Amino acid sequence: MQLDELQAEISLLLTQMEDQPENRRELYVQIHGKLNELRAMGLPLPGDLARVERELENDFCAESQGR
């Protein structure tokens, strides 16, 4: 998959996450998969996407621990 296509898909997923917060966890899984595709291509993650990924991971971890 082309880099431009991946970036567009990630952007769309982030928009969907804002518009459909009830599907947040499912959308995160999809975003995480797309970011892993970038990693597999040997490309560095843009800082803002890496930050969003970490923040979501922390949020879901805290939720699962009842915080």
Summary of the structure (lengths in Angstrom):
residues: 67
radius of gyration: 12.3
end to end distance: 38.1
largest distance: 39.4
contacts: 151
relative contact order: 0.12
helix: 82%
strand: 0%
